[in-house]
Amino acid sequence: MTHHTGPDPEKIHSMFASIATRYDRTNTVLSAGIHHLWRRKTVRWSDAQPGDRVLDCATGTGDLAIAFHKVTGNATGTDFVPEMIQLAREKSKNVYFEVADVTNLPYDDATFDIASISFGIRNVADPKKGLAEMARVVKKGGRVMVLEFGQPQRRAFGAAYNLYTRHILPRLGGTLTGDRAAYEYLQKSAGRFPCGDDFVALMRASAEFASIEYKALTMGVAYLYRGVRG
Ligand SMILES: C[S@@+](CC[C@H](N)C(=O)[O-])C[C@H]1O[C@@H](n2cnc3c(N)ncnc32)[C@H](O)[C@@H]1O
């Protein structure tokens, strides 16, 4: 799998603008707080060190950028929805947040030690271009970290998870945000987005990496990828 065409960027833009203010609380309820553990794992596996320059793309309300900042003291968060960036700025005064599209990043080549994206790449209209841009702005030896939903591999757990994502998640997400369609989209997009080796193939097609490794988290509900820039 080397080609994946993402969703319509205008629809994605207005969907995230409309749920922005209810986004954090809904995340915590729907994932039972596990998303915080996944983010901490992302920071640990990136091997981030104090002083490293980190760029978090599609940062939303900024949680991953803030988690990186705690370790490096030098993180920037970007998203193409201004409403999200506004909320992120209110959450942290220390992290620098600005509006930017991951498929067209306003930074020079080899600027950052780490570029990250959590639960964002699935929503990017041209994910290959997004990954190429993240790789471009990272220095040689720097890391591109991607955290994204996948499909659980074990059948028994997969069946229970499918029941949750198909029937409970859209209702609960709809009740919490008033936008059920956004959570039907979450379920559908997560269910078909390439994971594991298929996503590695997409990363390889996007840029030159010296190595790409991945880990399945929480039985494959999410996947964490780590590409080292060649
Ligand atoms: C599910 S949210 C994830 C937010 C955050 N990273 C997190 O982990 O909670 C997806 C985010 O991707 C952003 N997004 C989608 N396409 C984008 C693009 N092309 N450039 C920048 N941000 C984008 C949306 O605005 C939204 O804030």
The ligand as a MOL file (V3000), in Angstrom:
LIG
                    3D

  0  0  0     0  0            999 V3000
M  V30 BEGIN CTAB
M  V30 COUNTS 27 29 0 0 0
M  V30 BEGIN ATOM
M  V30 1 C -8.2290 14.4030 15.6940 0
M  V30 2 S -7.4490 15.9860 15.7480 0 CHG=1
M  V30 3 C -5.9280 15.6130 16.5910 0
M  V30 4 C -5.4260 16.7630 17.3970 0
M  V30 5 C -4.2470 16.4930 18.3160 0
M  V30 6 N -3.0290 16.2150 17.5830 0
M  V30 7 C -4.5280 15.4070 19.2970 0
M  V30 8 O -3.7720 14.4320 19.3470 0
M  V30 9 O -5.5000 15.5210 20.0580 0 CHG=-1
M  V30 10 C -6.9400 16.2310 14.0910 0
M  V30 11 C -6.3920 17.6140 13.8140 0
M  V30 12 O -5.8170 17.6070 12.5090 0
M  V30 13 C -5.9400 18.9090 12.0010 0
M  V30 14 N -5.6320 18.8610 10.5600 0
M  V30 15 C -6.2440 18.1220 9.5990 0
M  V30 16 N -5.6720 18.3540 8.3920 0
M  V30 17 C -4.6500 19.2190 8.6060 0
M  V30 18 C -3.6700 19.8230 7.7660 0
M  V30 19 N -3.6370 19.5650 6.4620 0
M  V30 20 N -2.7650 20.6570 8.3200 0
M  V30 21 C -2.7900 20.9300 9.6500 0
M  V30 22 N -3.7010 20.4050 10.5010 0
M  V30 23 C -4.6130 19.5550 9.9900 0
M  V30 24 C -7.3530 19.2830 12.3850 0
M  V30 25 O -7.5720 20.6700 12.3310 0
M  V30 26 C -7.4360 18.7130 13.8060 0
M  V30 27 O -7.1120 19.6900 14.7730 0
M  V30 END ATOM
M  V30 BEGIN BOND
M  V30 1 1 1 2
M  V30 2 1 2 3
M  V30 3 1 2 10
M  V30 4 1 3 4
M  V30 5 1 4 5
M  V30 6 1 5 6
M  V30 7 1 5 7
M  V30 8 2 7 8
M  V30 9 1 7 9
M  V30 10 1 10 11
M  V30 11 1 11 12
M  V30 12 1 11 26
M  V30 13 1 12 13
M  V30 14 1 13 14
M  V30 15 1 13 24
M  V30 16 1 14 15
M  V30 17 1 14 23
M  V30 18 2 15 16
M  V30 19 1 16 17
M  V30 20 1 17 18
M  V30 21 2 17 23
M  V30 22 1 18 19
M  V30 23 2 18 20
M  V30 24 1 20 21
M  V30 25 2 21 22
M  V30 26 1 22 23
M  V30 27 1 24 25
M  V30 28 1 24 26
M  V30 29 1 26 27
M  V30 END BOND
M  V30 END CTAB
M  END
